Amino acid sequence: MKIAFVGKGGSGKTTLSSLFIRHLVAAEAPVVAIDADINQHLGVALGLDEDEAAAIPAMGEHLLEIKTYLRGANRRISSPRAMVKTTPPGAGSKLLRPRGDDFIHSRLSVDVAGASLMATGPFTDEDLGVACYHSKTGAVELYLNHLVDGPGDYVVVDCTAGAESFASGMFTRFDLTFLVAEPTRKGVAVYRQWVEYAKDYDVVLRVVGNKVHGLDDVAFLREHVGDALLCCLGQSAAVRGLEQGRPFDIEDLDEHDRAALATLRTEVDAQPKDWEKFTRQAIEFHVKNARAWANAAVGEDLEAQVDPGFALGGASLMAGSS
């Protein structure tokens, strides 16, 4: 399953992403973790020091290599440079399996806390004033578009804060999106944004309350998000210690917070896998991007990259497209 963590900046989405990853790993589940936030903190939240986290190969700096690999023998794509962030796979494309033996996982991921961690990378001096962060998250969108995850696979993405995810079609690339919300007006405002922007795209959205102090906080969240509220976590001394850099183990959490993480996994596992929708939305956003800017930027008709006979899913791997 592909899982996103989103929310207002400072809501604790990176911390909750890391806790959920640790929870899955403790249950011996295979996990790919991706730091796709402009503020790159997931590696540190998983236990790396700052220098180790900064040394993770940046996906955004290897975008052409990623495109070259994923293009494979797909004859609909004239060259790797003609690929854009929304380019969907087709016959001949290289497809990916989570933690697979491929260029992306072998060259651009590191093992951290039992998970395979990748990162888009931070802004560089060369980026400042001339590039937007979506030029880097485009590498993640391409990765997700070509990823065939099976039963028991978990791909957890710590996304950009607020409504920034809607600047691309990446918000449709997930089986389930967890919106982390503090019990404040600003916290629930991001939820309302998500509901409004995603209403036409069949996005499965659940709210996770964070930094919740008591029943009044729960009631506030329930009043504003209704049945979308899945569970709540409190102000944990163990989590504060994690954020301060002290040694941490998932068993350090209190019983209530561990139960909340189990609730998240149960909700993930209950989601049906809809490859038809995933493929249809990939094509929809590719066509939209092609017509809006990509055709002019690349200098060719990128709608021709769409393979109408290709369906992403388990059958596509069995057919040998990988």
Buried (B, 14 or more C-beta within 10 A) or exposed (E): BBBBBBBBBEBBBBBBBBBBBBBBBBEEBBBBBBBBBBEBBBBBBBBBEEEEBBEBBBBBBBBEBBBBBBBBEBEBBBEBEBBBBBBBBBBBBBBBBBBBEBBBBEEBBBEBBBBBBBBBBBBEEEBEEEEEBBBBBBBBBBBBBBBBBEEEBBBBBBBBBBBBBBEBBBBBBBBBBBBBBBBBEEBBBBBEBBBEBBEEBEBBBBBBBBBBEEEEBBEBBBEBBEEBBBBBBBEBEBBEEBBEEEEBEBEBBBEEBBEBBEBBBEBBEEBEBBBEBBBBBBBBBBBEBBEEEBBEEBEBEBBEBBBEEBBBBEEBBEEEBB
